[in-house]
Amino acid sequence: MGKVRVGFVGAGGIANVHLQHVSKNEMAEVMAICDIHKETSLQKAKEYGGSAYTNVDGGTEINKASNGSFSSK
């Protein structure tokens, strides 16, 4: 069985906790991080892996994710 691919829409608030846990899980992989603030998505992608986006429509990696996390402030 392959890894669960996770995409995040919203990288602030509780997403930090989710990103920490997903990145430590051997059976999961962060594929994409999308946030309306470009600096936030870039920083989180650098820290946890995956591609950074500011718009879910432009994120091909988000479409490949097998699971998603949606967070808001």
PADRENVO-945484 format. One record per atom (N, C-alpha, C, O): residue number from 1; z, y, x; atom name; residue in three letters. Coordinates in Angstrom, 2 decimals, always signed. Last residue first. Layout:
% residues N
[NUM, [Z, Y, X], 'CA', 'ALA']
...
% end
This chain:
% residues 73
[73, [+9.79, +30.41, -8.85], 'N', 'LYS']
[73, [+11.01, +31.14, -8.45], 'CA', 'LYS']
[73, [+11.82, +31.49, -9.65], 'C', 'LYS']
[73, [+12.88, +32.10, -9.53], 'O', 'LYS']
[72, [+8.59, +27.05, -9.15], 'N', 'SER']
[72, [+8.51, +28.49, -9.41], 'CA', 'SER']
[72, [+9.84, +29.12, -9.05], 'C', 'SER']
[72, [+10.86, +28.45, -8.96], 'O', 'SER']
[71, [+6.59, +24.20, -8.39], 'N', 'SER']
[71, [+7.83, +24.96, -8.28], 'CA', 'SER']
[71, [+7.59, +26.42, -8.62], 'C', 'SER']
[71, [+6.50, +26.95, -8.39], 'O', 'SER']
[70, [+5.43, +21.05, -8.67], 'N', 'PHE']
[70, [+5.18, +22.39, -9.13], 'CA', 'PHE']
[70, [+6.50, +23.14, -9.17], 'C', 'PHE']
[70, [+7.42, +22.77, -9.89], 'O', 'PHE']
[69, [+3.98, +18.52, -6.93], 'N', 'SER']
[69, [+5.26, +19.18, -7.16], 'CA', 'SER']
[69, [+4.96, +20.62, -7.53], 'C', 'SER']
[69, [+4.29, +21.33, -6.77], 'O', 'SER']
[68, [+2.14, +15.46, -7.44], 'N', 'GLY']
[68, [+2.26, +16.91, -7.27], 'CA', 'GLY']
[68, [+3.67, +17.39, -7.53], 'C', 'GLY']
[68, [+4.45, +16.76, -8.24], 'O', 'GLY']
[67, [+0.19, +12.80, -6.14], 'N', 'ASN']
[67, [+1.39, +13.26, -6.80], 'CA', 'ASN']
[67, [+1.50, +14.76, -6.55], 'C', 'ASN']
[67, [+1.01, +15.26, -5.54], 'O', 'ASN']
[66, [-2.05, +12.33, -4.77], 'N', 'SER']
[66, [-1.75, +11.36, -5.81], 'CA', 'SER']
[66, [-0.50, +11.74, -6.58], 'C', 'SER']
[66, [-0.15, +11.09, -7.57], 'O', 'SER']
[65, [-4.51, +14.69, -3.77], 'N', 'ALA']
[65, [-3.11, +14.30, -3.85], 'CA', 'ALA']
[65, [-2.90, +13.31, -5.00], 'C', 'ALA']
[65, [-3.49, +13.45, -6.07], 'O', 'ALA']
[64, [-7.02, +15.67, -3.89], 'N', 'LYS']
[64, [-6.87, +14.33, -3.34], 'CA', 'LYS']
[64, [-5.44, +13.82, -3.44], 'C', 'LYS']
[64, [-5.18, +12.63, -3.22], 'O', 'LYS']
[63, [-6.70, +18.26, -4.75], 'N', 'ASN']
[63, [-7.37, +17.33, -5.66], 'CA', 'ASN']
[63, [-7.26, +15.89, -5.18], 'C', 'ASN']
[63, [-7.38, +14.96, -5.99], 'O', 'ASN']
[62, [-5.62, +19.36, -2.46], 'N', 'ILE']
[62, [-4.78, +19.27, -3.66], 'CA', 'ILE']
[62, [-5.38, +18.27, -4.64], 'C', 'ILE']
[62, [-4.66, +17.51, -5.28], 'O', 'ILE']
[61, [-7.80, +19.38, -0.81], 'N', 'GLU']
[61, [-6.73, +18.44, -0.51], 'CA', 'GLU']
[61, [-5.78, +18.30, -1.70], 'C', 'GLU']
[61, [-5.20, +17.23, -1.90], 'O', 'GLU']
[60, [-9.29, +21.48, -1.86], 'N', 'THR']
[60, [-9.82, +20.12, -1.99], 'CA', 'THR']
[60, [-8.74, +19.08, -1.70], 'C', 'THR']
[60, [-8.77, +18.00, -2.29], 'O', 'THR']
[59, [-8.52, +24.31, -3.32], 'N', 'GLY']
[59, [-7.84, +23.31, -2.49], 'CA', 'GLY']
[59, [-8.36, +21.91, -2.69], 'C', 'GLY']
[59, [-7.92, +21.21, -3.60], 'O', 'GLY']
[58, [-9.36, +26.29, -4.97], 'N', 'GLY']
[58, [-10.03, +26.18, -3.68], 'CA', 'GLY']
[58, [-9.48, +25.08, -2.81], 'C', 'GLY']
[58, [-9.92, +24.92, -1.67], 'O', 'GLY']
[57, [-7.70, +26.21, -7.15], 'N', 'ASP']
[57, [-9.11, +25.89, -7.36], 'CA', 'ASP']
[57, [-9.85, +25.69, -6.05], 'C', 'ASP']
[57, [-10.86, +24.98, -6.01], 'O', 'ASP']
[56, [-5.24, +27.14, -6.28], 'N', 'VAL']
[56, [-5.41, +25.70, -6.48], 'CA', 'VAL']
[56, [-6.87, +25.31, -6.69], 'C', 'VAL']
[56, [-7.23, +24.16, -6.41], 'O', 'VAL']
[55, [-4.88, +29.41, -3.73], 'N', 'ASN']
[55, [-5.50, +29.22, -5.03], 'CA', 'ASN']
[55, [-5.76, +27.73, -5.22], 'C', 'ASN']
[55, [-6.43, +27.11, -4.40], 'O', 'ASN']
[54, [-4.01, +29.47, -1.22], 'N', 'THR']
[54, [-3.43, +30.49, -2.10], 'CA', 'THR']
[54, [-3.96, +30.33, -3.53], 'C', 'THR']
[54, [-3.52, +31.05, -4.43], 'O', 'THR']
[53, [-3.15, +26.78, +1.03], 'N', 'TYR']
[53, [-4.03, +27.44, +0.07], 'CA', 'TYR']
[53, [-3.27, +28.52, -0.69], 'C', 'TYR']
[53, [-2.04, +28.49, -0.79], 'O', 'TYR']
[52, [-3.09, +24.63, +3.85], 'N', 'ALA']
[52, [-2.52, +25.78, +3.14], 'CA', 'ALA']
[52, [-3.56, +26.43, +2.25], 'C', 'ALA']
[52, [-4.71, +26.61, +2.65], 'O', 'ALA']
[51, [-2.66, +21.09, +4.31], 'N', 'SER']
[51, [-3.50, +22.29, +4.32], 'CA', 'SER']
[51, [-2.86, +23.38, +3.48], 'C', 'SER']
[51, [-2.15, +23.09, +2.51], 'O', 'SER']
[50, [-0.18, +19.25, +6.22], 'N', 'GLY']
[50, [-1.04, +19.53, +5.08], 'CA', 'GLY']
[50, [-1.83, +20.80, +5.27], 'C', 'GLY']
[50, [-1.69, +21.50, +6.27], 'O', 'GLY']
[49, [+3.08, +20.05, +7.57], 'N', 'GLY']
[49, [+1.78, +19.40, +7.55], 'CA', 'GLY']
[49, [+1.01, +19.76, +6.30], 'C', 'GLY']
[49, [+1.50, +20.49, +5.44], 'O', 'GLY']
[48, [+5.42, +21.50, +7.79], 'N', 'TYR']
[48, [+5.48, +20.19, +7.14], 'CA', 'TYR']
[48, [+4.16, +19.43, +7.13], 'C', 'TYR']
[48, [+4.13, +18.27, +6.71], 'O', 'TYR']
[47, [+4.85, +23.88, +9.28], 'N', 'GLU']
[47, [+6.13, +23.19, +9.42], 'CA', 'GLU']
[47, [+6.10, +21.75, +8.92], 'C', 'GLU']
[47, [+6.68, +20.87, +9.54], 'O', 'GLU']
[46, [+2.33, +24.65, +8.43], 'N', 'LYS']
[46, [+2.58, +24.48, +9.86], 'CA', 'LYS']
[46, [+3.84, +23.65, +10.09], 'C', 'LYS']
[46, [+3.89, +22.81, +10.99], 'O', 'LYS']
[45, [+2.81, +24.87, +5.72], 'N', 'ALA']
[45, [+1.84, +23.87, +6.19], 'CA', 'ALA']
[45, [+2.03, +23.61, +7.68], 'C', 'ALA']
[45, [+1.91, +22.47, +8.13], 'O', 'ALA']
[44, [+4.60, +27.03, +5.73], 'N', 'LYS']
[44, [+5.06, +25.72, +5.26], 'CA', 'LYS']
[44, [+4.11, +24.61, +5.72], 'C', 'LYS']
[44, [+4.57, +23.52, +6.07], 'O', 'LYS']
[43, [+2.91, +29.07, +6.69], 'N', 'GLN']
[43, [+4.14, +28.72, +7.42], 'CA', 'GLN']
[43, [+4.62, +27.33, +7.02], 'C', 'GLN']
[43, [+5.01, +26.53, +7.88], 'O', 'GLN']
[42, [+0.90, +29.17, +4.71], 'N', 'LEU']
[42, [+0.57, +28.88, +6.11], 'CA', 'LEU']
[42, [+1.79, +28.41, +6.90], 'C', 'LEU']
[42, [+1.71, +27.46, +7.67], 'O', 'LEU']
[41, [+2.38, +29.88, +2.43], 'N', 'SER']
[41, [+1.66, +28.60, +2.46], 'CA', 'SER']
[41, [+1.30, +28.21, +3.89], 'C', 'SER']
[41, [+1.38, +27.04, +4.25], 'O', 'SER']
[40, [+3.38, +32.40, +3.28], 'N', 'THR']
[40, [+4.28, +31.31, +2.91], 'CA', 'THR']
[40, [+3.57, +29.97, +2.99], 'C', 'THR']
[40, [+4.10, +29.02, +3.57], 'O', 'THR']
[39, [+1.08, +33.93, +3.67], 'N', 'GLU']
[39, [+1.98, +33.69, +4.80], 'CA', 'GLU']
[39, [+2.92, +32.52, +4.52], 'C', 'GLU']
[39, [+3.23, +31.73, +5.43], 'O', 'GLU']
[38, [+0.01, +34.06, +1.04], 'N', 'LYS']
[38, [-0.70, +33.35, +2.10], 'CA', 'LYS']
[38, [+0.22, +32.99, +3.27], 'C', 'LYS']
[38, [+0.15, +31.88, +3.79], 'O', 'LYS']
[37, [+1.45, +33.59, -1.93], 'N', 'HIS']
[37, [+1.66, +34.35, -0.70], 'CA', 'HIS']
[37, [+1.08, +33.56, +0.47], 'C', 'HIS']
[37, [+1.62, +32.51, +0.84], 'O', 'HIS']
[36, [+1.00, +31.69, -3.81], 'N', 'ILE']
[36, [+0.26, +32.95, -3.96], 'CA', 'ILE']
[36, [+0.42, +33.85, -2.74], 'C', 'ILE']
[36, [-0.38, +34.77, -2.52], 'O', 'ILE']
[35, [+0.50, +28.47, -2.38], 'N', 'ASP']
[35, [+1.42, +29.52, -2.80], 'CA', 'ASP']
[35, [+0.62, +30.82, -2.90], 'C', 'ASP']
[35, [-0.33, +31.02, -2.15], 'O', 'ASP']
[34, [+0.20, +25.08, -1.73], 'N', 'CYS']
[34, [-0.43, +26.24, -2.33], 'CA', 'CYS']
[34, [+0.65, +27.22, -2.78], 'C', 'CYS']
[34, [+1.59, +26.85, -3.48], 'O', 'CYS']
[33, [-0.35, +22.55, +0.46], 'N', 'ILE']
[33, [+0.68, +23.48, +0.00], 'CA', 'ILE']
[33, [-0.03, +24.73, -0.48], 'C', 'ILE']
[33, [-0.78, +25.37, +0.26], 'O', 'ILE']
[32, [-1.16, +19.10, +0.82], 'N', 'ALA']
[32, [-1.54, +20.48, +0.59], 'CA', 'ALA']
[32, [-0.35, +21.28, +0.08], 'C', 'ALA']
[32, [+0.52, +20.77, -0.62], 'O', 'ALA']
[31, [-0.02, +16.65, +1.65], 'N', 'MET']
[31, [-1.47, +16.87, +1.77], 'CA', 'MET']
[31, [-1.83, +18.35, +1.70], 'C', 'MET']
[31, [-2.71, +18.81, +2.42], 'O', 'MET']
[30, [+2.56, +14.94, +3.01], 'N', 'VAL']
[30, [+2.24, +16.25, +2.44], 'CA', 'VAL']
[30, [+0.75, +16.50, +2.71], 'C', 'VAL']
[30, [+0.32, +16.56, +3.86], 'O', 'VAL']
[29, [+3.22, +11.60, +2.23], 'N', 'GLU']
[29, [+2.51, +12.51, +3.12], 'CA', 'GLU']
[29, [+2.23, +13.82, +2.39], 'C', 'GLU']
[29, [+1.71, +13.81, +1.27], 'O', 'GLU']
[28, [+5.37, +8.69, +2.23], 'N', 'ALA']
[28, [+4.77, +9.88, +1.61], 'CA', 'ALA']
[28, [+4.15, +10.77, +2.68], 'C', 'ALA']
[28, [+4.50, +10.71, +3.86], 'O', 'ALA']
[27, [+6.82, +6.72, +3.40], 'N', 'MET']
[27, [+5.83, +6.29, +2.41], 'CA', 'MET']
[27, [+5.13, +7.47, +1.73], 'C', 'MET']
[27, [+4.38, +7.28, +0.77], 'O', 'MET']
[26, [+8.72, +7.89, +4.98], 'N', 'GLU']
[26, [+7.64, +7.14, +5.63], 'CA', 'GLU']
[26, [+6.52, +6.76, +4.67], 'C', 'GLU']
[26, [+5.39, +6.50, +5.10], 'O', 'GLU']
[25, [+9.97, +11.04, +4.45], 'N', 'ASN']
[25, [+9.73, +9.76, +3.81], 'CA', 'ASN']
[25, [+8.51, +9.08, +4.44], 'C', 'ASN']
[25, [+7.41, +9.63, +4.44], 'O', 'ASN']
[24, [+10.14, +13.57, +5.43], 'N', 'LYS']
[24, [+10.96, +12.55, +6.09], 'CA', 'LYS']
[24, [+10.69, +11.14, +5.55], 'C', 'LYS']
[24, [+11.14, +10.16, +6.13], 'O', 'LYS']
[23, [+8.58, +15.08, +3.70], 'N', 'SER']
[23, [+8.16, +14.98, +5.10], 'CA', 'SER']
[23, [+8.95, +13.92, +5.87], 'C', 'SER']
[23, [+8.46, +13.42, +6.89], 'O', 'SER']
[22, [+10.09, +14.92, +1.34], 'N', 'VAL']
[22, [+8.78, +14.26, +1.41], 'CA', 'VAL']
[22, [+8.36, +14.07, +2.86], 'C', 'VAL']
[22, [+7.84, +13.01, +3.22], 'O', 'VAL']
[21, [+12.33, +16.50, +2.07], 'N', 'HIS']
[21, [+12.48, +15.09, +1.73], 'CA', 'HIS']
[21, [+11.15, +14.33, +1.82], 'C', 'HIS']
[21, [+11.11, +13.21, +2.33], 'O', 'HIS']
[20, [+11.20, +19.05, +2.56], 'N', 'GLN']
[20, [+12.04, +18.38, +3.57], 'CA', 'GLN']
[20, [+12.10, +16.88, +3.32], 'C', 'GLN']
[20, [+11.94, +16.08, +4.24], 'O', 'GLN']
[19, [+9.95, +19.58, +0.11], 'N', 'LEU']
[19, [+9.16, +19.45, +1.33], 'CA', 'LEU']
[19, [+9.94, +18.73, +2.42], 'C', 'LEU']
[19, [+9.39, +17.88, +3.12], 'O', 'LEU']
[18, [+12.20, +19.83, -1.58], 'N', 'HIS']
[18, [+11.22, +18.76, -1.81], 'CA', 'HIS']
[18, [+10.38, +18.52, -0.55], 'C', 'HIS']
[18, [+10.13, +17.37, -0.19], 'O', 'HIS']
[17, [+13.36, +22.12, -0.48], 'N', 'VAL']
[17, [+14.11, +20.85, -0.50], 'CA', 'VAL']
[17, [+13.15, +19.68, -0.66], 'C', 'VAL']
[17, [+13.27, +18.67, +0.03], 'O', 'VAL']
[16, [+11.33, +23.98, -0.96], 'N', 'ASN']
[16, [+11.81, +23.75, +0.40], 'CA', 'ASN']
[16, [+12.55, +22.42, +0.50], 'C', 'ASN']
[16, [+12.37, +21.68, +1.47], 'O', 'ASN']
[15, [+11.11, +24.11, -3.70], 'N', 'ALA']
[15, [+10.05, +23.42, -2.96], 'CA', 'ALA']
[15, [+10.48, +23.13, -1.53], 'C', 'ALA']
[15, [+10.04, +22.14, -0.94], 'O', 'ALA']
[14, [+13.06, +25.78, -4.68], 'N', 'ILE']
[14, [+13.37, +24.35, -4.59], 'CA', 'ILE']
[14, [+12.31, +23.57, -3.84], 'C', 'ILE']
[14, [+12.58, +22.46, -3.38], 'O', 'ILE']
[13, [+11.67, +28.60, -3.11], 'N', 'GLY']
[13, [+12.78, +28.04, -3.88], 'CA', 'GLY']
[13, [+13.01, +26.57, -3.62], 'C', 'GLY']
[13, [+13.15, +26.16, -2.47], 'O', 'GLY']
[12, [+8.10, +28.18, -2.56], 'N', 'GLY']
[12, [+9.39, +28.84, -2.42], 'CA', 'GLY']
[12, [+10.47, +28.09, -3.17], 'C', 'GLY']
[12, [+10.20, +27.06, -3.80], 'O', 'GLY']
[11, [+5.58, +27.24, -3.03], 'N', 'ALA']
[11, [+6.24, +26.80, -1.80], 'CA', 'ALA']
[11, [+7.58, +27.50, -1.57], 'C', 'ALA']
[11, [+8.14, +27.40, -0.47], 'O', 'ALA']
[10, [+3.35, +26.13, -5.31], 'N', 'GLY']
[10, [+4.57, +26.92, -5.22], 'CA', 'GLY']
[10, [+5.39, +26.41, -4.04], 'C', 'GLY']
[10, [+5.84, +25.26, -4.05], 'O', 'GLY']
[9, [+2.41, +23.03, -5.41], 'N', 'VAL']
[9, [+1.96, +24.30, -5.98], 'CA', 'VAL']
[9, [+3.22, +25.13, -6.15], 'C', 'VAL']
[9, [+4.05, +24.86, -7.03], 'O', 'VAL']
[8, [+1.77, +20.46, -3.15], 'N', 'PHE']
[8, [+2.76, +21.39, -3.68], 'CA', 'PHE']
[8, [+2.07, +22.65, -4.20], 'C', 'PHE']
[8, [+1.26, +23.25, -3.51], 'O', 'PHE']
[7, [+0.90, +17.04, -3.13], 'N', 'GLY']
[7, [+0.47, +18.43, -3.06], 'CA', 'GLY']
[7, [+1.51, +19.31, -3.74], 'C', 'GLY']
[7, [+2.07, +18.95, -4.77], 'O', 'GLY']
[6, [+1.13, +13.96, -1.48], 'N', 'VAL']
[6, [+1.79, +14.94, -2.33], 'CA', 'VAL']
[6, [+1.23, +16.33, -2.06], 'C', 'VAL']
[6, [+1.09, +16.75, -0.91], 'O', 'VAL']
[5, [+0.35, +10.60, -1.51], 'N', 'ARG']
[5, [-0.11, +11.91, -1.04], 'CA', 'ARG']
[5, [+0.40, +12.97, -2.02], 'C', 'ARG']
[5, [+0.14, +12.90, -3.22], 'O', 'ARG']
[4, [+1.95, +7.79, -0.46], 'N', 'VAL']
[4, [+1.81, +8.68, -1.61], 'CA', 'VAL']
[4, [+1.45, +10.04, -1.04], 'C', 'VAL']
[4, [+2.18, +10.58, -0.21], 'O', 'VAL']
[3, [+0.20, +5.49, +1.70], 'N', 'LYS']
[3, [+1.20, +6.53, +1.45], 'CA', 'LYS']
[3, [+0.90, +7.29, +0.17], 'C', 'LYS']
[3, [-0.25, +7.42, -0.24], 'O', 'LYS']
[2, [-0.84, +2.20, +0.55], 'N', 'GLY']
[2, [-0.93, +3.44, +1.32], 'CA', 'GLY']
[2, [+0.18, +4.42, +0.96], 'C', 'GLY']
[2, [+0.97, +4.20, +0.04], 'O', 'GLY']
[1, [+0.00, -1.18, +0.85], 'N', 'MET']
[1, [+0.00, +0.00, +0.00], 'CA', 'MET']
[1, [+0.00, +1.24, +0.89], 'C', 'MET']
[1, [+0.75, +1.31, +1.87], 'O', 'MET']
% end
